[in-house]
Amino acid sequence: MNKLKQTYLLGAVLSSVLLSACGGSSDSSSSSSSTPKPEQPVLNYEGRLAIANADTERPSLSIYDLKDQKVIETKALNYMPSAMYSSPQSRYAVMLSRNEGVVQFADGGVFSQSNELKINTPNILTFQLQGATPAHYRSFNGTAALFYDGSEADGSKFDVFNDVMITQRNIATQKLPKNHHGVAEPRGEYVLSTYMSKESEILSIVKSYHIHGDHFHEEQTLTNPCNRLHGAASIMNYAAFGCEDGVLVVEQNKSDFVDKKVFIDQRISTLAGHEKLNQFAAFASGTHALFVVDPEKLNATHLDWSLDAKELDGTTAVKRLQQSFDETGSYLAILDSMGTVHVIDTQTWQRLGQIQAINNVDGTELAKSRLVANAASDTIFINDTQAKTILELDLKNLKIKQIIQLNDVPNTFTWLGVAKAA
C-alpha cells in the first residue's frame, strides 16, 4: 500500500474513532466495498521547507519552496521553537516551545485533497496546544503522539493527532499521574506510553491506551520492566523502548501487546525504526554504539557505523548526534560530532560510506543540526547554522545534491509536502 493511500485510510479510521461515542466500537474490517477504488494519482511536487530562525526576540518562520528555490513567505511567531517536526501527512509544521509549554502549527500549503495536489499560500494556524514541557514527538504510520514531561504542578500527558485532526482542531489527550521525562508511541488506535505512579521513583513501566473520542482508556500494563526507559520507535508489527539493560520489544496483534526483552550490556537511550523494516536501530547512550535489534529472533548485533572514526585529537571516538531514515527506509543516515554523515544500507545493514556535510565544526552549533527526510525524493536535509545553509544529501550516491543559502540562521526546520507514491 503506498503512503498516500495509507494516509487516507488512517485519517478515516482515526476520524471515525473520534466521532464514535465513548465505549462504542468501530470495525475497520467492515469498511470493504465491492466497488474497486481508483488508483491514487502520483503527486509530484518537491515540497517546501519550514525554517525557524534563531532570534529569541523576534522569532519567525520562513517557508522555502524547493521548486521555486526561494523563500516565498516569512511569518512572525509568538514563541521560538525549540524543535520542529512534520505532521503525520506532512502538511503541517509542528513547532514545540519547551520552556513556554506551547505547540504551534504552520500550514505549508502543499497537500492532497480529493486525489488532487493543492498548492496554497503558507500560513500560521491560530490553533495551539499547551502543556508543561512538550518533549518527545513520535510519528508512525499516519499518527503522531506528543509527550509532555509535565512539571511539579502538572503531571505528564500525551496528545495524539493526524493532519485531519489538526485541520479540525480536534485532538485526543491522556493525562498521567506523575510528571516524568517519557515517551508515547502511536500504534494506530492505540498508544504505548510510559507510566509512573505517584509513588514511583524510577521510570520502568509501559502501558497501552485505546482511543475513545477525545480521550483514552487504559488497556494493558506490559509485563517486563524497562528501568531508566528512554527512547521509542516502531516497525510494522513491533514497538521498542530503550532500557538500561537493552531493549523492550512489544509485538502488536490488533488490540493485544506482548512484550519481551532483548538484553544488551549497555544502556539503550535512542531507537530508530521504519514501517518497511524488520529490525530496529538501537544506540547506546554512553558509548554511542549501534546495535541492530531483531524483535523476532530477540537478538542484537553490533554494527560499526563510523569505522572507528576519531575526533580532532585523534583518540576520542566520534559521537552520534542525530539519525534519520530516508523516506523509503532504504538508508539510515547518522550525523557524527565531526559533521560527517555516515550512511547505512538497511537491506544488508552494511555501512556504505560517508558524506562530509558540515565543515568548520563548532560543537555548540553542530548540536543544533538535525537530519530531515525529504518524502518527495528520498534525500535527506541537514541544517548548518554557522553557514546559514541547508544541504540536501544524496544518500545513494554519497554526495551533496544542493546547498540552499539563507539570510537567517536555520535554527530548526522540517520538510512539508506530499510524499511520493511507493
Salt bridges, closest charged atoms under 4 A:
GLU39 OE1 - LYS5 NZ 3.10
ASP65 OD2 - ARG48 NE 2.86
GLU73 OE2 - LYS75 NZ 3.50
ASP107 OD2 - ARG91 NH2 2.78
GLU116 OE1 - LYS118 NZ 3.55
ASP149 OD2 - HIS181 ND1 2.71
GLU185 OE1 - ARG138 NE 2.71
GLU189 OE1 - HIS210 NE2 3.12
ASP214 OD1 - HIS215 ND1 3.12
GLU218 OE2 - LYS207 NZ 2.95
ASP245 OD1 - LYS261 NZ 3.02
ASP308 OD1 - LYS310 NZ 3.27
GLU311 OE2 - LYS319 NZ 3.41
GLU327 OE2 - LYS3 NZ 2.72
ASP336 OD2 - HIS342 NE2 2.78
GLU365 OE2 - LYS368 NZ 3.13
ASP378 OD2 - LYS420 NZ 2.70
